[in-house]
Amino acid sequence: MVERVMGPRRLALQLLAVVVGVVMGLASVGAQAASAAQAQPAACSQDVTFGLIEATTSGCLNQVAAGQWQTTDTVSLNGVPITPVAGTSLALTAPTASSPGGQLSVQTPGITVSGVTFA
């Protein structure tokens, strides 16, 4: 068995590699913690009212942006129950200048046909 003696330069390079690895690992953990801190859960409401619209649910209307709510739960819209089809969600948008009554839409996942995805 032959023992190799490390020179000070080789030892310094190996120590530097270890330190860089530790620093990169800590930076990765810090970045993950920062992104987790920024990922806030959507505000949940059981009723949303604007203009002539009153939407209620026993589930959750998630506020995904200012003036926008989304849910996969059954919603009563002005007393009329609306249940989203599996794999879709309902989206409510508050009134805007171009849509003064607000909007109700169905969000669907993209459909892929022969490698082309339609959103």
Contacts in CASP RR format, 6 or more apart in sequence:
PFRMAT RR
TARGET T0000
AUTHOR 0000-0000-0000
METHOD contacts of the structure
MODEL  1
MVERVMGPRRLALQLLAVVVGVVMGLASVGAQAASAAQAQPAACSQDVTF
GLIEATTSGCLNQVAAGQWQTTDTVSLNGVPITPVAGTSLALTAPTASSP
GGQLSVQTPGITVSGVTFA
6 14 0 8 1.000
42 62 0 8 1.000
42 63 0 8 1.000
42 64 0 8 1.000
42 70 0 8 1.000
43 62 0 8 1.000
43 63 0 8 1.000
44 60 0 8 1.000
44 61 0 8 1.000
44 62 0 8 1.000
44 63 0 8 1.000
45 60 0 8 1.000
45 61 0 8 1.000
45 63 0 8 1.000
45 69 0 8 1.000
46 56 0 8 1.000
46 57 0 8 1.000
46 58 0 8 1.000
46 59 0 8 1.000
46 60 0 8 1.000
46 61 0 8 1.000
47 54 0 8 1.000
47 55 0 8 1.000
47 56 0 8 1.000
47 57 0 8 1.000
47 61 0 8 1.000
48 54 0 8 1.000
48 55 0 8 1.000
48 61 0 8 1.000
48 69 0 8 1.000
48 92 0 8 1.000
49 55 0 8 1.000
50 94 0 8 1.000
50 95 0 8 1.000
50 102 0 8 1.000
51 95 0 8 1.000
51 101 0 8 1.000
51 102 0 8 1.000
52 78 0 8 1.000
52 101 0 8 1.000
53 77 0 8 1.000
53 78 0 8 1.000
53 92 0 8 1.000
53 101 0 8 1.000
53 102 0 8 1.000
53 104 0 8 1.000
54 77 0 8 1.000
54 78 0 8 1.000
54 79 0 8 1.000
55 61 0 8 1.000
55 69 0 8 1.000
55 75 0 8 1.000
55 76 0 8 1.000
55 77 0 8 1.000
55 92 0 8 1.000
56 75 0 8 1.000
56 76 0 8 1.000
56 79 0 8 1.000
57 71 0 8 1.000
57 73 0 8 1.000
57 74 0 8 1.000
57 75 0 8 1.000
57 76 0 8 1.000
58 73 0 8 1.000
58 74 0 8 1.000
59 71 0 8 1.000
59 73 0 8 1.000
60 71 0 8 1.000
60 73 0 8 1.000
61 69 0 8 1.000
61 70 0 8 1.000
61 71 0 8 1.000
61 73 0 8 1.000
61 75 0 8 1.000
61 92 0 8 1.000
62 69 0 8 1.000
62 70 0 8 1.000
62 71 0 8 1.000
63 69 0 8 1.000
64 70 0 8 1.000
67 93 0 8 1.000
67 94 0 8 1.000
68 91 0 8 1.000
68 92 0 8 1.000
68 93 0 8 1.000
68 94 0 8 1.000
69 91 0 8 1.000
69 92 0 8 1.000
70 89 0 8 1.000
70 90 0 8 1.000
70 91 0 8 1.000
70 92 0 8 1.000
70 107 0 8 1.000
71 84 0 8 1.000
71 89 0 8 1.000
71 90 0 8 1.000
72 84 0 8 1.000
72 87 0 8 1.000
72 88 0 8 1.000
72 89 0 8 1.000
72 90 0 8 1.000
73 84 0 8 1.000
74 81 0 8 1.000
74 82 0 8 1.000
74 83 0 8 1.000
74 84 0 8 1.000
75 81 0 8 1.000
75 82 0 8 1.000
75 90 0 8 1.000
75 92 0 8 1.000
76 82 0 8 1.000
77 104 0 8 1.000
82 90 0 8 1.000
82 104 0 8 1.000
84 90 0 8 1.000
84 106 0 8 1.000
85 106 0 8 1.000
87 108 0 8 1.000
87 109 0 8 1.000
88 106 0 8 1.000
88 107 0 8 1.000
88 108 0 8 1.000
88 109 0 8 1.000
89 106 0 8 1.000
89 107 0 8 1.000
90 104 0 8 1.000
90 105 0 8 1.000
90 106 0 8 1.000
90 107 0 8 1.000
91 103 0 8 1.000
91 104 0 8 1.000
91 105 0 8 1.000
91 106 0 8 1.000
91 107 0 8 1.000
92 102 0 8 1.000
92 103 0 8 1.000
92 104 0 8 1.000
93 99 0 8 1.000
93 102 0 8 1.000
93 103 0 8 1.000
93 104 0 8 1.000
93 105 0 8 1.000
94 102 0 8 1.000
95 101 0 8 1.000
95 102 0 8 1.000
96 102 0 8 1.000
110 117 0 8 1.000
110 118 0 8 1.000
110 119 0 8 1.000
111 117 0 8 1.000
111 118 0 8 1.000
112 118 0 8 1.000
END
